[in-house]
């Protein structure tokens, strides 16, 4: 927004005492019955890369693109 340098970073998620890398998943969340939480497919996860403006603190999030298959 300020047209200043954007520093790369990440947003850690804490789950059951373990710190994980936040990911983007397509579609809306679907609740899991009985055990709680939401359903997900590991194959459709894209790690989130966060960029923060060094002046105003504005944050942009990007889903990391997987490498192209040859």
DRENKE-188119 format. One line per 2 residues: number of its first residue (from 1); for each residue x negated, y, z of N, C-alpha, C, O. Coordinates in pm, whole numbers, always signed. Atoms other than C-alpha are relative to their C-alpha. Layout:
N
NUM	X Y Z X Y Z X Y Z X Y Z | ...
//
This chain:
70
1	-82 -121 +0 +0 +0 +0 -86 +125 +0 -49 +225 -61 | +89 -116 -9 -288 +237 +77 -105 +2 -110 -181 +98 -123
3	+104 +16 +102 -501 +117 -215 -139 -8 +63 -237 +38 +4 | +127 +20 -70 -775 +31 +37 -38 -147 -5 +36 -231 -55
5	+50 +138 -3 -980 -283 +89 +95 -90 +78 +147 -51 +182 | -83 +100 -67 -781 -594 +182 -93 -112 +46 -161 -175 -35
7	+80 +107 -56 -956 -839 +415 +78 -130 -1 +193 -133 +42 | -68 +129 -3 -871 -1209 +367 +4 -57 +141 -84 -29 +223
9	-14 +66 -130 -751 -1411 +665 +99 -114 -10 +132 -158 -120 | -99 +109 -2 -506 -1680 +770 +90 +18 +122 +60 +96 +212
11	-95 -4 -112 -211 -1733 +1005 +6 -139 +60 +70 -228 +2 | -3 +132 -60 -266 -2026 +1240 +136 -31 +64 +202 +58 +117
13	-121 +49 -65 +31 -2231 +1363 -41 -92 +114 -126 -179 +96 | +28 +86 -114 +21 -2390 +1709 +115 -98 +15 +230 -58 +30
15	-101 +104 -12 +205 -2722 +1731 -52 -111 +89 -150 -177 +55 | +39 +105 -95 +177 -2959 +2027 -147 +11 +39 -215 -91 +50
17	+136 -21 -43 -155 -2806 +2129 -104 -6 -111 -224 +7 -84 | +91 +7 +114 -307 -2839 +1780 +23 +123 -87 +137 +158 -115
19	-12 -117 +87 -381 -2534 +1564 -12 -46 -145 -110 -111 -182 | -7 +41 +141 -286 -2587 +1198 +1 +124 -89 +29 +234 -42
21	-5 -108 +99 -310 -2373 +882 +144 +12 -49 +204 -88 -88 | -137 -23 +48 +27 -2218 +787 +9 -33 -149 -86 -11 -223
23	-22 +37 +140 +172 -2340 +456 +134 +49 -49 +227 +70 +29 | -125 -34 +66 +440 -2239 +208 +57 -128 -58 -16 -211 -111
25	-70 +117 +52 +699 -2500 +109 +120 +48 -82 +191 +138 -38 | -115 -42 +80 +958 -2469 -171 +133 -37 +66 +141 -136 +139
27	-135 +29 -49 +1329 -2457 -83 +25 +52 +140 -64 +108 +204 | -41 -43 -133 +1516 -2381 +235 -29 -111 +101 -28 -229 +64
29	+29 +105 -98 +1433 -2562 +561 +122 -88 +27 +235 -40 +30 | -105 +97 -33 +1634 -2875 +639 -33 -60 +136 -140 -118 +155
31	+23 +46 -135 +1669 -2967 +1005 -5 -154 +6 +69 -223 -63 | +8 +144 -25 +1566 -3314 +1121 +97 -34 +112 +106 +39 +211
33	-94 +44 -103 +1828 -3500 +1321 -75 -72 +112 -177 -136 +87 | +46 +71 -119 +1756 -3631 +1670 -135 +46 +54 -145 +73 +174
35	+133 -31 -51 +1383 -3544 +1692 -31 +149 -5 -131 +193 +52 | +21 -143 +10 +1412 -3173 +1611 -99 +37 -109 -155 -49 -176
37	+91 -48 +103 +1201 -2960 +1382 +66 -1 -137 +188 -14 -148 | -52 +1 +136 +1237 -2948 +1004 -71 -108 -82 -182 -148 -50
39	+58 +97 +91 +1177 -3198 +725 -98 +70 -92 -81 +188 -124 | +93 -55 +97 +881 -3145 +493 -70 -112 -75 -73 -226 -30
41	+74 +94 +82 +682 -3315 +221 -143 +52 -12 -164 +161 -66 | +140 -45 +2 +302 -3292 +255 -49 +31 -141 -137 +115 -158
43	+44 -20 +138 +265 -3307 -125 +43 +135 -56 -12 +180 -156 | -48 -128 +52 +454 -2978 -171 -45 +118 +85 +13 +226 +74
45	+51 -106 -87 +258 -2773 +84 -108 +81 -71 -195 +24 -136 | +101 -89 +55 +56 -2471 -30 -52 +87 +115 +24 +165 +172
47	+54 -82 -109 -179 -2314 +229 +21 +149 -26 +11 +195 -140 | -24 -145 +11 -104 -1946 +297 -131 +75 +25 -199 +53 +124
49	+113 -90 -16 -380 -1691 +244 +59 +138 +31 +148 +184 -40 | -51 -131 -41 -318 -1358 +420 -106 +106 -27 -224 +85 +0
51	+90 -114 +21 -471 -1024 +319 +53 +118 +80 +172 +150 +72 | -37 -111 -87 -469 -730 +563 -73 +127 -44 -194 +126 -62
53	+57 -128 +35 -523 -366 +468 -85 +51 +116 -41 +51 +231 | +91 -47 -104 -822 -226 +657 +40 +137 +54 -10 +178 +160
55	-41 -133 -46 -653 +115 +688 +131 -3 +77 +138 +43 +191 | -133 -8 -62 -283 +65 +765 +47 -130 +64 +146 -131 +137
57	-39 +127 -60 -267 -304 +862 +105 -77 -79 +146 -185 -36 | -98 +69 +84 -20 -398 +584 -53 -139 -35 -172 -154 -64
59	+41 +137 +30 -28 -776 +523 +77 -52 -121 +198 -37 -130 | -58 +70 +114 +32 -961 +195 -33 -148 +15 -144 -183 +53
61	+20 +144 -9 +76 -1339 +190 +7 -61 -138 +90 -23 -220 | +4 +71 +127 -11 -1567 -101 -9 -149 +26 -82 -193 +114
63	+11 +145 -8 +44 -1940 -144 -118 -40 -89 -119 -12 -209 | +120 +39 +74 -293 -2085 -246 +37 -94 -114 +105 -194 -92
65	-29 +80 +119 -271 -2227 -598 -94 -119 -3 -215 -103 +9 | +87 +117 +6 -397 -2585 -624 -83 +2 -129 -39 +60 -228
67	+81 +3 +121 -679 -2649 -874 +72 -74 -111 +147 -169 -86 | -63 +64 +116 -566 -2743 -1225 -56 -141 -21 -177 -164 -7
69	+42 +139 +28 -575 -3115 -1305 -53 -8 -143 +7 +48 -235 | +59 +14 +135 -797 -3205 -1601 +52 -124 -69 +15 -152 -183
//
